[in-house]
Amino acid sequence: MTQEKSPYKSKGGPGRLINALRYSAQGLGAAFKHEAAFRQELLATIILIPIAFWIGQSTGETILLIGTLFVVLIVEVINSAIEAVADTITMGYHPMIGRAKDLGSAAVMLSIIFSVIVWVTVITNHLIAA
């Protein structure tokens, strides 16, 4: 069985990088424009990044704090992509589409819980050490 090559697949070379950056910027723009949860999480990230520099007592700790914020944004974008594809298939109820959306939502929730645990642990350790 031969597979046809997708006309949407990149051809390689420097143009691929330019296209990839353009598509990524379009994706971030779409997330910002259409996803309220992404905007809220982005606002929290913008507020918390300077706090991470203030709280972090080492470069590694600061990167860890900021990294958890980016994980939340990344998972939210993936969840939004799943929802967009699901809504393209059907806007009506389908149990498998509902499951896919619920799983994406669960992934976002887990990433937020992870971020909160890391932040609370770092802050608590600094309060105990003080």
DRENVO-833064 format. One record per residue (C-alpha): x, y, z; residue in three letters; residue number from 1. Coordinates in steps of 0.001 Angstrom, whole numbers, plus 524288, in hexadecimal, padded with zeros to 5 digits. Layout:
BEGIN
- px/py/pz/resn/resi
- X/Y/Z/ALA/NUM
...
//
This chain:
BEGIN
- px/py/pz/resn/resi
- 80000/80000/80000/MET/1
- 805E5/80CF1/7FBE2/THR/2
- 80326/81944/80332/GLN/3
- 8012D/825F8/7FC24/GLU/4
- 8095E/83147/800B8/LYS/5
- 801D1/83C4B/806D9/SER/6
- 80286/848FA/7FF10/PRO/7
- 8029D/84FE0/80C4A/TYR/8
- 80F0D/84958/81107/LYS/9
- 81B10/8520E/810D7/SER/10
- 82584/85048/80697/LYS/11
- 83107/853C7/80F6D/GLY/12
- 83B5B/85E3D/80E61/GLY/13
- 83B51/86C1C/813C9/PRO/14
- 82D8A/86E71/80EDB/GLY/15
- 828CC/863D3/817FA/ARG/16
- 82D9E/86B4F/823D2/LEU/17
- 8273C/877E4/81F3A/ILE/18
- 81A66/870D5/81CC4/ASN/19
- 81B20/869D5/829E2/ALA/20
- 81D18/876C0/830F6/LEU/21
- 811CB/87CDC/82973/ARG/22
- 808AF/87178/82C87/TYR/23
- 80CAB/871D7/83AD2/SER/24
- 809E6/88070/83B97/ALA/25
- 7FCA4/87E22/8352E/GLN/26
- 7F9C5/87380/83F27/GLY/27
- 7FD43/87C3A/84A9F/LEU/28
- 7F514/8871E/844B3/GLY/29
- 7E985/87DED/84336/ALA/30
- 7EB0A/87931/85138/ALA/31
- 7EB3C/88733/85617/PHE/32
- 7DFC8/88B6C/84D96/LYS/33
- 7D6C1/87FC5/84F88/HIS/34
- 7DA46/87988/85C9E/GLU/35
- 7D6A6/880AD/86927/ALA/36
- 7DDBF/87686/8716D/ALA/37
- 7EA57/878F3/869D3/PHE/38
- 7E91E/887A6/86BEE/ARG/39
- 7E707/88593/87A8B/GLN/40
- 7F28F/87C52/87BA3/GLU/41
- 7FAFA/88591/87398/LEU/42
- 7F778/890C9/87CB3/LEU/43
- 7FB15/8885D/88876/ALA/44
- 807FD/884FC/881BA/THR/45
- 80B0D/8934B/87F0E/ILE/46
- 8085E/8969E/88D51/ILE/47
- 80FAE/88AE5/892E0/LEU/48
- 81C28/88B83/88AB3/ILE/49
- 8218B/89783/891D7/PRO/50
- 81DA0/8911C/89EBC/ILE/51
- 8251F/884D8/89AA4/ALA/52
- 8316C/88D24/898F4/PHE/53
- 82F28/892F5/8A66D/TRP/54
- 82C0D/88601/8AD37/ILE/55
- 835E4/87D57/8A63B/GLY/56
- 84273/87C4D/8ADF2/GLN/57
- 849D3/875C1/8A2F2/SER/58
- 84949/87590/8943D/THR/59
- 843ED/867B2/894A5/GLY/60
- 83931/86B50/89E1F/GLU/61
- 83533/87713/895F2/THR/62
- 834EF/86EDF/8898A/ILE/63
- 82CD0/8648F/89092/LEU/64
- 822CC/86EA2/894E9/LEU/65
- 821E7/874D9/8876C/ILE/66
- 8221A/8678A/880C5/GLY/67
- 815EE/86313/887E8/THR/68
- 80ED9/86F24/882DF/LEU/69
- 812B9/86BFC/874EB/PHE/70
- 80E5A/85DE2/876B3/VAL/71
- 800B4/862E3/879FD/VAL/72
- 8008B/86B6C/86DBC/LEU/73
- 80586/86040/8653D/ILE/74
- 7FB5D/856B3/86A40/VAL/75
- 7F0AD/860F4/86892/GLU/76
- 7F48E/862F0/85A53/VAL/77
- 7F449/85437/857FA/ILE/78
- 7E706/8534E/85EB1/ASN/79
- 7E1EA/85E5A/8562A/SER/80
- 7E6E0/85756/84A0B/ALA/81
- 7DFB9/84AEC/84E1D/ILE/82
- 7D349/852BE/8504D/GLU/83
- 7D48A/859A0/84329/ALA/84
- 7D5FE/84CBC/83BEE/VAL/85
- 7CAC9/846B8/843AC/ALA/86
- 7C1E2/8524B/840BE/ASP/87
- 7C566/85141/83256/THR/88
- 7C0D9/84326/83257/ILE/89
- 7B409/84602/83934/THR/90
- 7AE2B/85061/841E5/MET/91
- 7A44B/84666/84690/GLY/92
- 7A65E/83D14/851C6/TYR/93
- 7AE63/83102/84F2C/HIS/94
- 7B3A3/828DC/85A8A/PRO/95
- 7C147/8275B/854BB/MET/96
- 7C25B/835DA/85195/ILE/97
- 7BDBD/838C1/85F5E/GLY/98
- 7C816/82F8F/864A9/ARG/99
- 7D2C0/83601/85C6E/ALA/100
- 7CED5/84367/86168/LYS/101
- 7CE26/83E9C/86F71/ASP/102
- 7DBA5/83873/86E4B/LEU/103
- 7E136/84519/86907/GLY/104
- 7DAF1/84C90/87421/SER/105
- 7E069/842CD/87DF5/ALA/106
- 7EDFB/844ED/87843/ALA/107
- 7ECAD/8539A/87A5C/VAL/108
- 7E801/85170/88850/MET/109
- 7F36B/84852/88B40/LEU/110
- 7FD2A/85223/885CE/SER/111
- 7F74F/85CD9/88E52/ILE/112
- 7F7C3/85406/89A60/ILE/113
- 805FE/850DA/89761/PHE/114
- 80939/85F3E/8960E/SER/115
- 80266/862A2/8A2D3/VAL/116
- 80977/85792/8A9F8/ILE/117
- 816AD/85C50/8A511/VAL/118
- 813D9/86A86/8A885/TRP/119
- 80E82/86741/8B609/VAL/120
- 81A0A/85E35/8B8C4/THR/121
- 8241F/86877/8B4F2/VAL/122
- 81D51/8732B/8BCB4/ILE/123
- 81B72/86A4F/8C885/THR/124
- 829C9/8662D/8C84C/ASN/125
- 82DF5/87470/8C840/HIS/126
- 824CD/877D1/8D371/LEU/127
- 829CB/86C56/8DB82/ILE/128
- 837FA/86FF6/8D89B/ALA/129
- 835B6/87E2E/8DC57/ALA/130
//
